[in-house]
Each structure stands twice: as C-alpha cells, then as structure tokens.
Amino acid sequence: MPSLPVPVVTIGLLIASNVFMTFAWYGHLKFKSTALITVILVSWGIAFFEYVLQVPANRIGHGHFSAAELKTIQEVITLSVFAVFSVLYLKEPLGWNHLVGFGFIAVGAFFIFHKWA
C-alpha cells in the first residue's frame, strides 16, 4: 500500500489537531454556567487529543518543512478552523476586518514559503 506524501499527512494531522484545539480553547464559551474547574478539566481532556495529533504532525513534517514553515502552516490552519468554528458553533459572524487580517497573515505565509534566490 503506497504511503501518503508527507505534506498530506502533516497538513491532515494539523487540521484534525486544530479542530480539537479550537474546541478545547473556545468550546466552553457556550457553557458559561458550568464551573470553571469543570471546563478546565474538560478542555485539558480535549487538548490531549490535540497533542496526540499535533506532535506526530510536526515530527513527520519536519525535514520536509522547516520549523518556521510548520509553524506557519499551523497558524494558517488555526485561523481557518477558528473562522469556521466561530461562525458555525459560536454563531459569531466574521467581519471584513477579520478577513483583511487573515489576508495579511496569508501574505506573511507567502513570504515564509517563497523560495528567494
């Protein structure tokens, strides 16, 4: 069975990791009446799965990508996942200013990945 290319595995694991991370960090915002210690413990439990996916993603991806490129991929994925989460789960719309900010981050990613001669 042929293995998947390193970028596909790395990015796939980082996307899955970020879904867990986003729920761990922001999912509790819909449960404001739940005790803080409870949401902390639940968030830690969710974050465990984030790390189970994120650590191998970086291990597998490093070498094909530099550490700076891995971090850039992580940040772009984080914002993408968060944007969807914010709209669909938290029901908080994104404004034009958010899109402009995300655009600036995309421009930054271009500069990280562009091979300068």
FENPEVEN-V561639 format. One record per run of one state. SS is the DSSP state (A for helix, B for strand, O for the rest). FROM is the first residue (numbers start at 1). TO is the last residue. If there is no record, write none. Layout:
BEGIN
((SS/FROM/TO) (SS/FROM/TO))
END
This chain:
BEGIN
((O/1/5) (A/6/30) (O/31/35) (A/36/61) (B/62/62) (O/63/64) (B/65/65) (O/66/66) (A/67/88) (O/89/95) (A/96/113) (O/114/117))
END
